[in-house]
Amino acid sequence: MSYISCALRAAAPRRLPAPWRSPRPFSSAAGPPAEKNVPYQKTLKEEGARSTGPSRPPPPSAEVVVVGGGSLGCQTTYHLAKLGVTSVVLLERDRLTSGTTWHTAGLLWQLRPSDVEVELLAHTRDVVSRELPAETGLHTGWVQNGGLFIASNKQRLDEYKRLMSLGKVYGVESYVLSPAQTKELYPLMNVADLYGTLYVPKDGTMDPAGTCSTLARAAAARGATIIENCPVTGIQVRADDFGVKRVHAVETAHGTIQTPCVVNCAGVWARALGQLAGVHVPLVAMHHAYVVTERIEGIQNMPNVRDHDASVYLRLQGDALSVGGYESNPIFWEEVSEKFAFGLFDLDWDVFTQHIEGAINRVPVLEKTGIKSTVCGPESFTADHKPLMGEAPEVRGFFLGCGFNSAGMMLGGGCGRELAHWIVHGRPEKDMRFHQSLTDNNRWIRERSHESYAKNYSVVFPHDEPLAGRNMRKDPLHEELLQQGCVFQERHGWERPGWFSPKGAAPVLDYDYYGAYSQERHRDYAYNQLLADEYTFDFPPHHDTIKNECLTCRNALALFDMSYFGKFYLVGPEATKAANWLFTADVSKAPGSTVYTCMLNKRGGVESDLTVSRISPGEPGSPLAPAFQGDGYYLAIGGAVAQHNWSHITAVLQDMKLQCQLIDCSEELGMMSLQGPLSRAVLQEVLDTDLSNEAFPFSTHKLVRAAGCTVRAMRLSFVGEMGWELHVPRADCVRVYRAVMQAGARHGIANAGYRAIDSLSIEKGYRHWHADLRPDDTPLEAGLAFTCKLKSGIPFLGREAVEAQKSSGIFRRLVCFTTDEKVPMFGLEAIWRDGQVVGHVRRADFGFAIDKTIAYGYIRDPAGGPVSLDFVKSGSYQLERMGVSYPARAHTKSPFDPENKRVKGIY
């Protein structure tokens, strides 16, 4: 019999293929002889010989066509049918599950360092363990044997304690166990090197064939049509009268289906399907493998194991184990074959062997256990290890539900439900995490997907940054700031200032693949070392550096480079009509005004917060003041969500068929902001205009001259200080920056980055979209009712939902908390009120001016009642961090400058 330990000896050193070459699958003959086969008793491959024609004729039309019969396709179809869409067709080119789903390990872990993913996982578990069996009377193959996360160091155990605290918010039962308790639970485990473990009793495993066939049967019973052996050959896209591309039909080898909506759930093949519609799908295909052992005495009923530090998982497979993981040198599947139904690759033992040592260390009996079979199949991976979901920006009606990074089974239920809701309820959430310049950049996709794969089991630290795919978009001050010690963050392809190191320049270098594929690793890599220094859940070592940036802003003045902001013009004869509908605040004021506002979806959820400035027409070709007919508005939006905003506004304009234009000048304009009590004194030396309160009030803007250049100055603040933004043509940015820094030198001016902004803004109570605000949060819940023009008769998108909520009451509310104990918090901490969990922290940071930890989170009334301000004030609160609770004070106003005097220049 061949043993797992043989693989360690059998895998001789071999030069691995470079990631850009197309490696041929290696034979497993060099390793232990084992068959290629999945470990499931039943697969849909054996359900019958493949026929030459479709399982049923395609209908001439459908409301929705889902392409791909794996986990996501079946879940999306099922949830569409549950929402009453009976004219939904699922097309599978072979048999259900035949792509990537059939060979998946099928693990479901309920806890992840993301509140959104915890909710998605909870729904999947509910569907497979309760909902489907109750609806169909069939067993999906769900096995609840529990999950065990292994911690071999303090940082890993701290991460697990964070997950445990978050789990209490969502009712996920979990326990941190000592090594001795772990040994009692799992007698075959080596615990000598453990700090502890996290045990989640109700984790489990899913069966691909059982789950998908039950989903298909339930969907069909509700009116859905499931068609197998029906490959898609084309997507018809037509432009409407306004030039907007929309899905028109799906072509198959057996007929054409007219439809306004296609959902791409094609997994590894999603990129090819997208190309049929002219849509970029930024994912890559890789080999992903596990091996199945022979029978192991005493392993029955043991929980599944994730040993993150060894990058290995152990999945219970009856009386055996499946052993897999994420290696640093995965094999890319370059030329994705269309003929790969129920296919497997030969396992490359040179690549896989790195998992074996960790598995044997954790469960020593594996050293003398035989290998029954190997499973190496294709999986799709994305640049941030998160799925691609939502309507594609290129074509209306073309939705993505793909790129699940080998987690399609466990996320399928939650994501399928969300996709169905977006399609049915008319809020076509677009997947705009990546800028359009990146989604067809093969180098960027490959590098980032490799890094996300290789770091999948790494601890998720709050201030980590990618090393792959960097320097794609640089603002005009990049080199200037780099030489002054700027430590850059990456957002949406942009390099933006994070903080400034007194140690000097720390440039981001080309990606070295962490030494994989015979790439030479960078030595003495200063930027990487600065990141590594912050791999902690305590206050980072650069805490005092960021403190100095914050207090310089509060006490003197700081310059923030914000050039990565999105900068759009909304202009044209019906621009005001569009602005009135798009923006919650009344922005149709006189030119020279600037308004902070939100944009909502139909359900009243916040799609964006931004500033909108009314402008007058300028000169043709001017990035500061473009020429236009009609009215004009200048929009300034956080750069990380600029593409999301562009897509949202564009969709609304298309649906309303308005005569106006949205112009993106983000690359043509830089943006710097001078904030602090001395900002007026310094800028008065640089700008050729009176900056007094009377001449230049808050929330106004002007075209002025600075260092011989024309700039747009706006009196605004995002940190709670008196200050001005300067919007500058790209070519003039360095000149204006140097003039400001020279004038500010004798006043103690300093550069500051977004780490300081995070602290300063939370201290003042300013919201951050994506953390404090999401598309499911309303302005009333978020304390932004003042941005809504409810006292006017002007309709706006989402107004009816906001008015209905105002009438019925607010049942969740964003609340500010502070703790007297100086303890680091980063979000996901549980919020307790009078001994009951009422929510979790969305965003947290340390406020240096008030010298306290500050946290914001939405709370609910456990009794189900509305959350009034009296409810907020009357409770006794604690914030739970890593299992330890800290007394907290709730605030109904900002804890810093609650009267807003400083932004008005009153010090």
N, C-alpha and C positions, 0 to 999 in steps of 0.2 A: 504494500500500500504506500502511496505517496503522501507525504506529510507537508504541512504548511512550512515547516522549517526547511524543507528541501528547496523551497523557492528562494530563500536567502542565499543558498549556495549556488543555485542554478542560474541566477541572474548575474552573468559576468558583466563587468563594465563595458559600456558601449557608447560611442558618440551618438547622441540623440539628434534627430533632425531639427534643423532650424525651424522656427514657427511659421515662417513664410513659405516653406516648401510643403509639398503634399506627400506626407509619409505613407508608404504602403504598409498595411497592417502586418505586424510581425507574427510569425508562427509561434504558437504556445508550446512547440515541441521542446524548446529549451527549458521550459518549466515542467512541473509535475503534469503527467498526462491526466487531463480532465476534459469532460465533454463541455460543449457550449450549449447551455440550456438554462432557462429561467427556473426558479425553484417552485413555481406554483403548480398545484395539482391540475388546474384547468386553465387553459388560455383559449381565446376565441379563434386561434389559429386552427384548432382541432374541431371547430364547429362544423366543418364541412369543406369540401374542395371549392376553390375559388371558381365562380362561374365566369362566363365570358361576357355577361351583361350585367346591368344594374339590378339590385335586389327588387327594385320597383321603378317604373318610368318616372323621370323628373316631371314635376308639374309645370305648366306654362308660366306660372307667376308665384311669387311668395312675398310676404311682408319682410321676412328676414331669411337670409341664407347663411348658415354656419358652415364653414369649411374646415374639416378635420374632426375625426371621430375618436379623439383621445379624451383625456380627463377634462380639459377645458371645453372642448366642443360639446361633450355630453352634458356637462354641468350648465353651460350657457343655454343650451337648447332646453334643458329641463326647467331652468328658472324663467326663461321666456314663456314657456308653456304655462307655468304656474301663474304668470302675470296676465294670462289670457290671450297670448299671441298664438293662435291656433295655426295660422298660416306661416309656420316656421319650418324650414327644411334643413336637415343636417346632411351634408355630402361627405362621404368617406371614400377615398379612391380605392381602398382595399376592404379590410374588415375593421370594425371598431377596435381600437387600441393598437393597431398594427404598426404604428410609427415608433414613438418613444415611450408611450405609456405602458406597453405590454411587459417591458423588462424593468420597470421602475421598482425600487425597493419598497415603496409604499409606506414610508414612515410618516407619522404625524406627531410632531412635538408642539405642545400648546403654547409654550413661552418663547418669545423672541424679544429682542430689545427694540420693539416698535409697537406702540399701542394699536396702530392700524392693522398690522399683521396678526396680532393677538386676536382681534375681532374677526378677521378673515378666517383664521384657523379654527376659531370656535364654531363658526357657521359650518365649515366643512365637516367637522366632527359631529355636529348635530345632524347634518344631512345623512351621513353614512351610518351613524350609530342608532338614530332614532327615527328621523323623518321618513327615509326611504323604506325601511322595514315596516313601519306602520302603514304606509301608503300602499305598498305592493304585496306585503306578506312574504317578501323574499329576504334572504340574508345576503348582505353586501360583501361579506368577508371581513368585516371589522373585527379586530381582536384587541381588547383592552388589556395589555400586559404591563403598562407603565413605561416610564422613561427615566433614565438616570444620566445626568450630566456629570462628568468627571472634572475635578479641579486639582491640578498638580502644583498650583502656586496661589499666593494670596490674591493677586489681581483677578485671576479667573474666578475664585470663590466670591470675591466682591461683585463681579459681574452677575453671578448666579443669585446673590442676595438681592441685587437690583431687580432681577427677573421675579424673584419670589414676592417682593413688595408690589410690583406691578400686577402680578397674578391675583393678589388679594382684591384689587379693584374689579377684576373681571370674574371673580369666583373660581379661579383655577387653583385647585388644591395642590400645594407643593411644600416640601420640607427640605431644609438643609441638614444633611446627615454627617455625622463624624465618620472617620475611617472605620471605627469599630461597628457602628450601626450599618454602614455600607456592606461590610463583610457579612453581617448577619442577614442582610437582605439578599446578597449575591455571593454565596459561599465560594464560588469558583474564582472570584476576583482577587487580584493582588492589590492590596490597599497600602502597602508599605510606603509608597511615595505620594500618598494623597494628602491634600489639605482638607478635603471634604467633598461632598457631592450634593447635587440638587435632585431630589426625587419627586417626580410628578406621576402619581398613581394612575391617572386617567389618560395618559398618553397611550398610543397604540399603533397598529398597522392596518393598512387597507389592502384589499386585493384588487388589482387593476381590472381583471375581467369581470369579477363579481360586481364591482362598483359601477363600471361603465354600462354593462348590460342591464343592470337594474335601473340606472338613470334613463337609458334609452327606452326601456319598457314603460317607465312612469311618464316620460315625455310623450310617447306615442299614445298612451291612454288619455292624455289631455289634448290630443289633436295634432301633435307634431309629426312630421314625416321624416323617417330615418332611411337614407338611401346609401347602401354600401356598393362597392365595386363601380363607383361613378366618379372618375377623376375630373377635376376642373381643368379646362384647357384655355380659358380666357376670362377676363373681366371687362365688360363693356363700360366705358366711362364716357359721358357726354357733358359738354359745357352748356349751361343754360343761357338765357338771353343776356345775362350780366357777365358771362365768361366764367362762371363758377363751375368747376368740375364736380360731377356727381356720379355715383354708381347708377348704372342703368340696368345691367343684366349680368348673369353668370353663365358662361358657356361651359358645357360639359361634353364629353365624348358621346353622349346620348341625348342631347337636346339642350336648349337654352331656356333659362329661367329668368324672367323679368323680375327685378327687385330693386328697391331703393337702398337696401342695406345688406352689406356683407360683413361677416365677422371672421377674421383670419385667426383660426385656432390650429394652424398647420404645423406648429412645433418647429422642428429643425427645418422644415420646408417652407416656413412662413416668409422667408426672404424672397424665395422664388415666386410665391403667390403674390406678394406685394408688387414685384416687378411687373406682373401682368396688368396691374392697375396704375403703374407709375408711382408707387409708394415705396419710400425707403424704410426698411425694417432693420434696425441696427442690432443684429445679433450674430453670433458665430456658432458653428457646430463643433463639438468636441467629443472625443471618446470619453465615456464615463463608465467605471467598472466596479464590480464586486465579485467575490468568490463565495461559493456555498460549501460549507464543510460537510463532512460525514457526521453521523450521529455522535452527540456528546452526552454522556451520562451525567445527569444532574442539572442540565441546562434548561429543562422544561419549566415553563412559566416564569422564567427570568425576565426582567424588564429589558427593553432596548437600551443600548448604551451609546453615548456620544463622548468620546475622549478627545475634546477639541485640541488640546495641546499636542496630542499625537496625530492629529488630523485623521482620525479613524472612527468609524461607527460599527457597532455590532448589533445586528438586527436578529431577533429571535425568529427562527424559521422552523417551527414545530419542535423537534428534538435536535436541531442543528442551528448554526449561525450563518448569517450572511455578513461578510466583512468587506467594507469599502471605505472610501474617504476621498479627500481632495488633495492631489499632489501638486508640486510646484512646477511640473513640466508636463502638463496634459497634452495629448495629441490632438491637433486641429484636424477636423474632417473638411478638407479643402473643397473637394468636388463632390458635393452632396448628390447622391444618386436618387433618381426618381423611382428606381426599382429596388426598394429596400424594405419591403413589408415583412414584418416579423424577423428582421435581420439582426445578426450579431457579428461583431468583429472578433478576430483572434486577440486574445489578451496579450499585451506586451508586458512581460514580466519585469523587464528592466524599469519600466515606469511604475508598475504596481507594487513592486517589492518594498518600497519605502513604507507602505502601510502595515506590512506584516510584522515588523519588529515591534511596533507600538501595540498591535493586537495581541501578540504573544506576551508582551510585558503586562498587559492588563488582565488577560485570561490565560495563564500559563499552560493550561491543558491543551491549548491550541497547537503547541509545539509538536505534539504527537497525534494530532488529529488530521485525518485525510481530507483532501479536497475533492468534493463530489462533482462540482461543475464551476465553470467561469461564465460570467455575464458581463460583456463589454458592448455597450450599445451607444448610439448617438444621443446627445442631449444638446439643447440650445442654451446659450449663455449670453448675458447682456453686460453692458459697461458698468453697471452699479449693482449687479446681482439681484435686481428686482425686475418683475415682469413688465412687459410692454402692454399697456391697456388704454383703451379709449379710441376716439375717432382720430384717424390719421390727418395731419394738417394739409396734405396734398389733395385729398379727394373726400368730399362730403359723403357720408354714408359708408365709408370703409373703416371698419373698426378692427383694432388689434386686441388679441387675447393670446399672447404667445411670449416666448422667451422666459420660461419659468425656472431656469437654472436648476433643473432636476427636482423642483418642488411643486410640479404641476398637480400631483395628487393631493398633497396636503393643503395647498392654497386654492385648489380648483373650486370648491364649493363657495367660498367667500368671494372669489374673483368672478366666478360665473354669475353669482347673484348681482354683483355690482354692475357688470357689463349689461345684464338684462335690464336693470333699473335705468341705466343711462340711455339705453336704446328706447325703452318704452315711455319714460317720463320726460323725454325731450330735453334732457340736459346732456348733450353729447360731450362728456368730459374728454378732452384731448390729451394724448400722451405727449407732453411737451417738456419732459425733463431735460432733453438734449437739444441744443441749438441746431437749427436746420443745416448749418455748415458742418456739423459733426456726424449726422446720421448716415451719410454716404461716404465718410472718410474711413477707409478700410484700416489704415494704420491705427487711428484712434480707437476704433471699435475693437480691434484685435488686442491692442495693448491693455485697454481698460478691462476688457472681458477676461483676459488672462490674469490680471492682478486681482480682480474680484473673485475669480475661481480659486486662485492660490491662497487668498486670504479669507476664504469663506468661513473657516473655523477660528479665525483670529479674534481676540477680544475686541469688542467694539468700544473704543475709547471716544470720549466726547470731542476731542480736538484733533483727531487723525485727519490726514489728507492723503489723496492718491499720489503715487509717484509716476504712474503711467499716464500717457496721453496729455502731458502738460505742455504749456507754452503754445497752445493753439490760438489763443486770442490775447493779445497784450494791449494795454491802454497806452496812451502817449507818454505817461510819466513812468513807465515800467523801469527803464534803465536808470533814470534819475533816482528813483526810490530804492532800487536794488542796491546801489552803491551806498545808500544810507542805512543799510541793515534791514531792509524790509523782508519779512518772512511772509511769503505769499500763500494765499488760499486759492483753491480752484472752485469756481462756481460757473456752471453753464459754459465751460470752455474758457472763461476769462480767468486771468491771473489778477486777483484783487489783493490789496494789502491786508494782511492778517494782524501783524504787530511788528514792532521794530526792535531788532536785537542789538544790544550794545556791542556784540562781538563782531559786527561788520557783515559784509555781503555773504549771503547763503543762497546762491543760485540753484534753481531746479534743473537737474541734468536730464539728458535723454534717458529713456527707460532702459534698464539693464535686465529685465525679466528675472530679477532676484537671483541671477547667476544660472538660470536654466538655459537649456539649448546651447550650451557651451559659450554663453555670453559671459564676458568678464564683469564681475560686480564692481561697482564704483567703490573706491577706497577713500577713506577720510571725507565722506560725503556730508558736508556741514548741514545741509537742509534736512537730510534724513535723520541726522543725529538730533537736531532740534525737535523733530517730531517724536523721536523715540524718548526723549527726555520727558515728554508730556504723556507718556503711556501710564496713566495713573487715574484713580478715582478720588484722589486727594487734591488739594490745591496744587496746580502745576508749578514747576520750578520757576516759570516765568511770570508767576502771579504778581510779583512786585513791579516788574517791568510794565505790565498792563495797568497796574495801579497808578504808576507815574503818568502814563498817557491820559488816564481818566481824570486824575486830579489836576493835571496841567490844563485840561479843557475846562474844568470847573473853576479854577482859580486864575487862569490867565487866558490862553487861547491855544487851540490845536487845529492843524490842517488835516483834513481827511480827503484822500483821493477817492472819488466815487465815480470815476469815469466809466466803470463797467455798467452803470445804470442804463436801463432801457430808456431811449429818448425818441418819442414818436410825435408826429404832427397829425392831427385830425382836421382836415380842411375841406371846404367845398360849400356849395349852395345850401346843402342840408346838414351841415356839420353841427349846427346848434340843435336841430331836431334829433340827431344821433346822440349828441352829448346829453341832452335832457333825458333820453331814454336809458343810456348806458350808465350814467353816474348818479349815485344816490343824492349827492349834494347839488345845490343850485349853482352851476358853473357858468350860466349865461349872463355873466357880469361884464363890466366895461373892460376893454383891453388894459392890461397892467395889473389885473387881479390874479391871484393864485389861491386855489381852494384845495384843501385836503378832502378826499372823498373815497367812497368804496364803489366797487362794481359787484352786482349780485347776479345769481342765477334765478331761474323761475321760482325755485323753492325758498328764496330769500337768503341763501347761503352766500358767503363772501367769496367772490372769485378773485378779488384784488383790493388792495388799498394803494392809493397813489396821489400825486398832486397834479392838478389840471390848471394851466395858466391860459387865460384869454390873450390872444396876440393879434396884432395888426399885420396886414400884408407887407412883405418886404421885397427884396430883389430876387430875380430868377437865379436859381442855383445856390442861394445862400443857405448854409446849414443852420444859421442863427435865426433868420427871419425869411422864410421862403415866400415866394410869390404865390398868390391863390385868389380865386374868385369866391366871394361869399364870406363865411366866417372861418376862424381858425383857432385851434387849441393846441397847446404844447403839453405833452404828457411825460412825466418823469416817474419811472417805475423801477423798483429793485431789480438788479440785473439777473438774479437767480431765477426770477419768475417772468422776465420780459417776454420770452417766447410764449409762455402760457397766456399772458395778457394780449399779445398780438393775435394769437389764435382766437381767444374769446371775443375780442372786439371785431375781428374780421368775420367771424361766424354771425354775429349779431347784425353787422352791416349787410351781409349777404342775405340773411333771412328777411330783413326789412326793405331790401332793395333801395337803399338810400343813395342819393347823388352826392357822395363825398369820398374822400380818399384818405387812407392811412399810410403815412410815410415814415419809414424807419431811418433815423439819422444817428443811431447808437454808435456806429463806427466813426462818424464824421465829427462828433462832438465829444470833448472831454468834460469832466465835471469835478470841481474841487470845492470843498466847503470849509469855511473858516468859522469856528464856533468857540465861544467863550466871552467872558466879560470885557476883554480887551479887543475884541474883533472889530468894533467900530473904529477905535483909535488907529489900528493898523491899516484897515482897508481904506480909511479916509486919506491915507497917504498914497494909495495905489489907484483908487477910482476917481474919476473926474466928476463926481456927483455928490450932493449933500446926503449924508447918511443919518441925519437926525430922525427922530421918531415922526416929526411932522412931515418931513420931506420924503421919508422912505419908511412907511409903516410896515408892520408885520403883515405877511401874506400878500406882498406886492412884488412886482418885478419891473426891471427897466433894462434897455440896451444902453450900456455905458462903455467908456474907454478905460482900459487897464494896460499899463506898460506899452502904450501905443497900439493896442489891439481892441477890437470891438468884442464885448462879451455881454451875455445876459446875466445880470445880477438878480438874485431872488432872496428876499429876506424870509428865511424859513429856518426851522430847527428840527432835527431828528434826535437831539440829545438833551433838550430842555435848557438851552442857553441862547443868549442873543447871538445871532450869526447870519451869515449870507452864503448862498451857493453861487458859484461862478460857473456858468455854462460857456465853454470856450471852444472855438474851432480847433480841431486836432493839431494843426500846424503851429498854433500859438500857445499850446498848453505849457510847454517847458518855459517859455519866456514869461508867461504870467505867473507860473508857480515860483520861479526864482525871484520875481519882483516882490511877491507876497512874503516869501521867506526872508528876503533881505530887509523888508520893512518891519517884519515881526521879530527880527533877531534880538533887538534890544528890549523887547517886551517878553522874552522867554518863550517864543513860539516853538512848538514841537510837532513832528509828524505823529499821527495816530492811525490805527487801523480798525478793522471791523471787530476785533475782539474787544476793543474799547467801546465801539458803538453798541455792541451787545450789552455791555454792562451799563453804559450811560442811558441807553434807551429804556431798559427794563427798570432802572432806578426812577425814571420819569414817568413810566407807565405807558410808553408808546408801544403800539402793537407791531409784531412781525408777522407778515403773511407766511404761512406754512407751519408756524409754531402756534402763536396765539390765535391766528385766523386760518380757517380752512373752508372749503366749499360747503361743509355741513354746519358751519357756525354762522349764526345770524348777527347782524350789527347790534340788535337789542341784547343778545346774550353776551356779546363781547364788549359792551359798554360804549358802543359807537352810534348810539341813536342820534347823537348830534349831527352826524353826517347825512342823515336822511331828511329830505325836504317834505316831511309828512304834513307840515302846516300849509304847504302850498297845494294847489290843485294839479301840479305837474306830474303826470304818470312817469314811472321809471320801472325798469325791469326788476321784478321781485317785490314791488310795492305791495301787491295784494297779500303776499305771504307775510310780509313784515307787519302789515296792519292787522292781519288775522292773529298773529302771535301777540301783538300788543293788546288785542282785545281779550284773548284767552289766557294770557299770563306767560311769564317766562319760567320754564321748568329746568333750566340750567343756566348758570351765570359764571362769567369769568371773574375770578377773585384774585387779588394780590395778597400775598402772605410774606411776612418777614419772620426770621428766627433770630433771637438774641445770641444763640450759640453760633459761633463762626464755623459753619460746617459746609463743605462744598456740595452743591446740588446741581444737577444737569438736566433734569426732566425725568419723567416716569416714576417719581416718588409718589407714594399713596397719600391721599389727603383724608384725615380722620376728623370727624366732627362729633363731639359728644359720644365718643366710643364707637362710631360707625364709619365705615368707608363711604365717602361721598364723591370721590373723584380722584384724579391723579394730576400731577404737575405736568403741564405742557412745556414750560420753558422756565429755566432758573439760571441765575448768575449771582455774582457778588457785587453789591453796591458799595463802592469805595467811599463816596461822600457821606453816606449814612452809616457806613461800617457794619453792614448787615447782609446776610444772605436773603435774596429776594426770589420769590417763586410765584408763577401765575398758573392757575388751573381752573377748569370748569367744575363746578360742584352741583350736585343734585340733592333734593330732599328724599331720603330713603322711604318716606311715607308717600311719595308720589305727588306732593303738593308743589305749588309754584315757589320759586326761589326769589323771595323779595329781599330788599336791602335789610329789612328787619331780621329776616332769617339769617342773613350773612352775619349781622352784628351780634346776634344772640348766642351764637355757638362758641364752644371751646374747641380749639383746633390743635392738631398735631400733624406734622409731616413725617412720614416713615421713609427713611433712607437705609437701604441694605438691612432691613429688619429692625432698625433702631428708630424709635420715635422721638421727635424733637418738638417741644412746645412752639406754637406759631401764633402770630397775631394776624387777623384778617383786616384789610384796609379797604374802605370804599372810595378813597381818593389816593392819588399818587403819594407815596411816602416822602418824596422829594419835591419841594416847591409846589405844594398842592394848589396855591393861588395863581400859578403861572406868571409870576412876576418877572422871572429872569429872561424869558423869551421876549418880553416887552422892553428889556433894557433896564429894569428896575432892580438894582442890587443893594 
